[in-house]
């Protein structure tokens, strides 16, 4: 199963989290989409903040570890982590993703 995981966070934290997830083979690719302005309800009040959106490509097998790592590194008390399953993608992309998620053998 292949997933695209959506995560919003402060812009100044987005690139570091993206790099960590790819370096640790929890994500094959992370797109950082800057320039979001989020309006949401928090503790009974309407809040607004600038954010970036991470579009994280991973597998269902990697998702539990990915989610745990995001929660450990994310600055929010309740981070937005939404996993969307997809069943169609370019076969060459799917092959690349599998390769990118595999941990290289230790020497």
Secondary structure, 3 states (H helix, E strand, C coil): CEEEEEEEECHHHHHHHHHHHHHCCCCCEEEEEEEEEEEEEECCEEEEEEEEEEEEEEEHHHHHHHHHHHHHHCCCCCCCEEEEEECCCCHHHHHHHHHHHCCCCCC
